[in-house]
Amino acid sequence: MKPTFLAVIPARGGSKGIPRKNIKELAGKPLIAWTIEEAKKSKYITRLILSSEDQEIIQVAEEYGCEVPFVRPYELARDTTSGMEPILHAIAQCPGYDYIIMLQPTSPLRTVEDIDNAIEKLLENDSNYCVSVVETSESPYWMYKMSEEKVLQPLLADEPIAVRRQELPVTYSLNGAIYIGKTKVFQESKSFLNNDTVGYLMSKEHSYDIDSMLDFIICDTLKKM
């Protein structure tokens, strides 16, 4: 039987860095529209829904064809709310799907190919989880902490510091674009990161995560190219 996938776009109204970020116009469309349009093209996603407490975001999402089966409670839309709580709430409101996918609207350069390839990676590996990653530009093997006395201390204290870049191991970081998990296992662990989480490697060009106005300008420029 073909597995079923519930995809959730979490988008709350409060945004301190960029006011009204999720519906701010980026390259001619509200930011959230880019995620909705790519997710709707997926050959695997069974149902695409929005989780938001904000009526304006809800209206915009519906205009672009995203289902909004519930309004997120305000207590799950605070600055202090864990990012997993709205996903767990969405599963409770829309039960019965084999897999849960979280697609944050702050990754507008993510494509449907990225989404479907990540799903295929999870299924091929028969894993409980798959998350998208990008190769790091700066290696943690060359990173330091600084003590109160301003003394530099290697971040990876137990690892030898390589002198040549070619000697450094390749490292990856989460890019925030795609999180997939088996629904029942996710409900138990409340996390997409576990010992068997597989990584889906995305290009740097598709991995921009909008957290600042500079990020927004970069993505706007790239979308217009």
Number of C-alpha atoms within 10 A of each C-alpha: 3 6 11 15 22 23 26 25 25 24 26 24 19 16 13 11 11 14 12 16 25 24 20 15 15 21 16 11 13 19 24 27 24 20 22 24 15 17 26 18 14 18 11 18 20 14 16 20 21 26 25 24 21 17 12 13 21 22 12 16 23 16 11 16 14 22 17 18 12 15 14 21 14 12 11 20 22 12 12 8 12 11 14 17 14 23 23 18 16 24 21 11 12 14 11 13 17 15 23 26 25 20 24 21 25 24 23 25 22 25 20 17 14 22 26 17 16 23 25 15 19 22 14 9 13 12 16 22 29 28 25 23 23 21 17 14 11 10 14 17 19 15 13 14 13 11 9 7 6 8 9 12 12 16 14 14 11 7 9 10 15 12 10 7 11 8 9 14 11 12 14 17 13 18 21 20 26 23 26 28 25 19 22 16 15 22 18 9 10 15 16 23 17 12 8 13 17 22 20 21 20 21 13 14 11 18 21 21 19 23 15 12 13 10 14 22 14 12 24 19 12 13 13 9 7
